[in-house]
Amino acid sequence: MAPRQQLPVGRAFPIGASLEEEISHRTTEPPMAGTGFEGIAYAMLPAAASVSSTAPLPSDHGAIDFVIAEHTADDKVFCDTLRLPLANTIFHTGRPTTMTLSTWKTHGKAEPLTLLSQSNISHHSLRLLGHDPSMGHIISTLSIPLLPLTVPRRVEECMGNIIRRIVASDGEIVTASSELENVVPRFFRSRGQPAQATTAWALVIPAKLKKTISEKTDQLLTTLPTEGKDSKTNREESWERLWRSDPPVWNTLVSKALAKGARLHRVLSGGGGWGKKAGLLSLDPVPAKVSLSAGNLPPMLDDPEDFASTLIPVVRDGDSIQFFISPTSNLTAEAGKSDSLERLESTDKTKTWGWELGTVPSTVDSIPGESWQHASPASKHVTLFRGGFGALTEGGLTLTRHLKANQGDKARSVDMTTVDVPFSRFWAVDVAEDRGGSDDVGEPDVD
């Protein structure tokens, strides 16, 4: 089922704050309104901003791509896109998704527009940055509310999306799920919460990034505020202080790692099993870019190891994995407070510039009436936020880096990851700046 969508509340720039300060702040602050509101968002862009895109997989799922960065290096063109899945509209329009592409002709300011063509489409792209240097450049941030559970561990054995063994801190090769099985109960105990079902994510880290990510994790643990007079704590106590911090210690570990080529995967299952299947970890797979018909499906797809052989490997030689968790209780409480009409009406609606795309918790499995996301608005009040455009989805945002080696070549994806952590936000703003007329718009500025 395709995800539904909401609109985020625009966030104004504080008076006196510099752009750099606000970008740093938005990278680690919780979203202002958790699940957003119903409404309409529109943006006016030049014709060059409308570009074609590749069809999503599976093909019956609609999506809109936002080109968020373009730059050149070594005569190669890199293009970063963020894909937002379209909402399911089958009960409203009779189609799985609804998106219309139309072309109009202008006849002057006082004359009405003439419709030249119109078609229903399932996928399309919008370039947030035009090719005209006078449009400035995009500065962006990506906020992913995750806390680390472990340090990076090198993967020793895997197949497809199934990880079998990792290398522990003492160099011993252990089952992939062993550390995660031990650390999750500790996470809840440190917060004074009973053990409960939860979701974990695995950050797959290229070998060249492992040292950097390990050092940043250590830095996060050693710079925590002290509790009491005794500032000396051992390693395990540092982890527990991090997990029970209130408010949570939001950080940029994941977002900065993704900007450098790491990939984020939801942990689907792990632990248990007997014999060769004991301790396996199953990660959210990267589907192969081929369609399998009923006639050529491999037999016994219910076996994790057989299914793994049909998928693109999620781990490459030398990669490491680091586990993360989202402090759901903190975020749900904050979202419940934010998603109120009273707070919406009191929000500053000036200087709410920028693009804002993000994720919200899924309501597919929740019972109507039990989740605050199902609550009907008690007011018909309409609020207008000028200068901002956004959308929130219950599905994941897909970040892809495309590479075009030569001008006439077709772009191919070189890195792809899905961000499906609830309350994640991508925010970007156009900065008017003279860049000397260069075609190179610089490296993407994602913190």
Secondary structure, 3 states (H helix, E strand, C coil): CCCCEEECCCCCCCCCCCHHHHHHHHHHCCCCCCCCECCCCCCCCCHHHEECCCCCCCCCCCEEEEEEEEEEECCEEEEEEEEEECCCCHHHHCCCCCCEEEEEECCCCCCCCEEEEEEECCEEEEECCCCCHHHCEEEEEEECCCEECCCCEEEEEEECCEEEEEECCCCCEEECCHHHHHHHHHHHHHCCCCCCCCCEEEEEECHHHHHHHHHHHHHHHHCCCCCCCCCCCCHHHHHHHHHHCCCCCCCCHHHHHHHCCCEEEEEEEECCCCHHHCCCEEECCECCCCCCCCCCCCCCCCCHHHHHCCCECCCCCCCEEEEEECCHHHHHHHHHHHCCHHHHHCCCCCCCCEEEEEECCCCCCCCCCCCHHHCCCCCCCCCCCCCEEEEEECCCEEEEEEEECCCCCCCEEEEEEEECCCCCEEEEEEECCCCCCCCCCCCCCEC
